[in-house]
Amino acid sequence: MARSLVSMISLNVILALAAMVIVLFSLGVSSKLPPTCYGACAEFPDCTAHCKILGLLTGKCLQDFCCCFG
């Protein structure tokens, strides 16, 4: 009885660790997404402000396009 209880606890610990690894990996992958570009920098002169309004972290003009990151 005690032996099966220890096995169940060990199995639960292993499953919890596996779940944490999967979550951390998925967070790492999602943080590497490419920027989203919304239009010409002439249309959005303050690109960073435009991106922050959309709920993103920052923006930058890349090859004359306002691209948002985050």
Backbone as CSV, one residue per row, in Angstrom:
resi,resn,N_x,N_y,N_z,CA_x,CA_y,CA_z,C_x,C_y,C_z
1,MET,0.832,-1.197,0.000,0.000,0.000,0.000,0.871,1.252,0.000
2,ALA,1.852,1.292,0.910,2.720,2.466,0.997,3.549,2.616,-0.269
3,ARG,3.929,1.479,-0.845,4.740,1.512,-2.058,3.950,2.099,-3.230
4,SER,2.679,1.731,-3.351,1.858,2.266,-4.439,1.576,3.754,-4.224
5,LEU,1.479,4.174,-2.967,1.275,5.589,-2.674,2.491,6.405,-3.103
6,VAL,3.688,5.884,-2.827,4.922,6.560,-3.233,5.000,6.628,-4.756
7,SER,4.610,5.543,-5.441,4.624,5.551,-6.911,3.648,6.584,-7.460
8,MET,2.480,6.692,-6.860,1.486,7.669,-7.325,2.004,9.091,-7.129
9,ILE,2.631,9.348,-5.987,3.180,10.677,-5.725,4.295,10.981,-6.715
10,SER,5.162,10.008,-6.967,6.251,10.207,-7.929,5.699,10.480,-9.322
11,LEU,4.679,9.747,-9.714,4.064,9.950,-11.023,3.460,11.343,-11.128
12,ASN,2.795,11.793,-10.072,2.206,13.135,-10.076,3.276,14.216,-10.172
13,VAL,4.387,14.023,-9.476,5.486,14.991,-9.530,6.067,15.040,-10.939
14,ILE,6.271,13.881,-11.548,6.814,13.835,-12.910,5.859,14.504,-13.895
15,LEU,4.573,14.242,-13.772,3.589,14.870,-14.662,3.546,16.386,-14.469
16,ALA,3.646,16.838,-13.227,3.648,18.280,-12.964,4.885,18.936,-13.564
17,LEU,6.042,18.301,-13.426,7.270,18.847,-14.016,7.182,18.874,-15.536
18,ALA,6.623,17.827,-16.131,6.463,17.791,-17.590,5.539,18.914,-18.056
19,ALA,4.471,19.153,-17.320,3.547,20.230,-17.679,4.237,21.589,-17.592
20,MET,5.063,21.790,-16.563,5.784,23.061,-16.436,6.762,23.259,-17.587
21,VAL,7.450,22.204,-17.988,8.389,22.310,-19.107,7.649,22.678,-20.387
22,ILE,6.497,22.066,-20.619,5.708,22.372,-21.821,5.247,23.821,-21.802
23,VAL,4.772,24.296,-20.667,4.310,25.687,-20.566,5.465,26.656,-20.792
24,LEU,6.597,26.412,-20.167,7.749,27.304,-20.341,8.235,27.300,-21.779
25,PHE,8.238,26.153,-22.424,8.655,26.072,-23.821,7.700,26.852,-24.713
26,SER,6.399,26.711,-24.477,5.432,27.419,-25.320,5.521,28.929,-25.112
27,LEU,5.818,29.376,-23.897,5.992,30.809,-23.660,7.229,31.327,-24.381
28,GLY,8.284,30.552,-24.377,9.508,30.944,-25.067,9.311,31.033,-26.561
29,VAL,8.560,30.117,-27.131,8.308,30.123,-28.571,7.417,31.298,-28.945
30,SER,6.397,31.588,-28.137,5.488,32.677,-28.487,6.150,34.040,-28.376
31,SER,7.184,34.166,-27.561,7.859,35.455,-27.437,8.732,35.760,-28.647
32,LYS,8.965,34.788,-29.515,9.811,34.980,-30.686,8.998,35.229,-31.962
33,LEU,7.749,35.587,-31.816,6.911,35.825,-32.988,7.430,37.020,-33.776
34,PRO,7.283,36.992,-35.093,7.744,38.120,-35.903,6.866,39.349,-35.663
35,PRO,7.364,40.520,-36.010,6.558,41.730,-35.818,5.360,41.745,-36.761
36,THR,4.341,42.482,-36.357,3.170,42.688,-37.199,3.240,44.105,-37.742
37,CYS,3.198,44.255,-39.056,3.308,45.570,-39.686,1.925,46.040,-40.123
38,TYR,1.583,47.292,-39.776,0.231,47.798,-39.994,0.098,48.772,-41.149
39,GLY,1.158,49.360,-41.597,1.066,50.311,-42.702,2.326,51.140,-42.805
40,ALA,2.273,52.111,-43.690,3.438,52.964,-43.940,3.709,53.870,-42.744
41,CYS,4.974,54.176,-42.539,5.350,55.081,-41.446,4.796,56.484,-41.685
42,ALA,4.567,56.850,-42.945,3.954,58.146,-43.240,2.528,58.194,-42.690
43,GLU,1.860,57.050,-42.665,0.495,56.965,-42.140,0.485,56.965,-40.610
44,PHE,1.525,56.401,-40.000,1.657,56.327,-38.545,2.979,56.974,-38.142
45,PRO,3.035,58.316,-38.057,4.300,58.987,-37.764,4.894,58.591,-36.408
46,ASP,4.046,58.351,-35.407,4.540,57.878,-34.108,4.196,56.394,-33.998
47,CYS,5.045,55.588,-34.575,4.791,54.147,-34.681,4.666,53.485,-33.302
48,THR,5.527,53.857,-32.375,5.486,53.256,-31.038,4.162,53.555,-30.346
49,ALA,3.684,54.788,-30.439,2.407,55.150,-29.812,1.258,54.366,-30.443
50,HIS,1.292,54.214,-31.761,0.248,53.449,-32.455,0.221,52.006,-31.944
51,CYS,1.392,51.408,-31.805,1.472,50.019,-31.345,1.004,49.880,-29.899
52,LYS,1.340,50.853,-29.061,0.911,50.802,-27.661,-0.604,50.936,-27.554
53,ILE,-1.216,51.729,-28.433,-2.676,51.843,-28.454,-3.298,50.484,-28.771
54,LEU,-2.633,49.716,-29.623,-3.123,48.388,-29.995,-2.838,47.335,-28.925
55,GLY,-2.145,47.734,-27.844,-1.863,46.814,-26.751,-0.557,46.054,-26.898
56,LEU,0.302,46.504,-27.809,1.595,45.856,-28.005,2.675,46.649,-27.281
57,LEU,3.850,46.068,-27.145,4.897,46.686,-26.331,5.565,47.882,-26.991
58,THR,5.961,47.740,-28.244,6.703,48.805,-28.906,6.508,48.714,-30.407
59,GLY,6.942,49.753,-31.091,6.866,49.773,-32.544,8.096,50.421,-33.134
60,LYS,8.372,50.082,-34.378,9.547,50.620,-35.049,9.264,50.656,-36.543
61,CYS,9.766,51.691,-37.214,9.641,51.762,-38.664,10.718,50.885,-39.289
62,LEU,10.283,49.856,-39.992,11.190,48.949,-40.687,10.900,49.032,-42.181
63,GLN,11.860,49.507,-42.947,11.721,49.662,-44.395,10.427,50.404,-44.742
64,ASP,10.208,51.514,-44.078,9.056,52.399,-44.293,7.716,51.811,-43.857
65,PHE,7.714,50.756,-43.065,6.478,50.199,-42.528,6.514,50.262,-41.008
66,CYS,5.367,50.612,-40.412,5.238,50.643,-38.955,4.980,49.215,-38.476
67,CYS,5.964,48.637,-37.792,5.863,47.254,-37.323,5.837,47.229,-35.797
68,CYS,4.918,46.438,-35.255,4.732,46.355,-33.807,5.296,45.045,-33.268
69,PHE,5.875,45.130,-32.076,6.469,43.978,-31.406,5.791,43.783,-30.062
70,GLY,5.642,42.556,-29.672,5.218,42.288,-28.322,3.896,41.695,-28.175
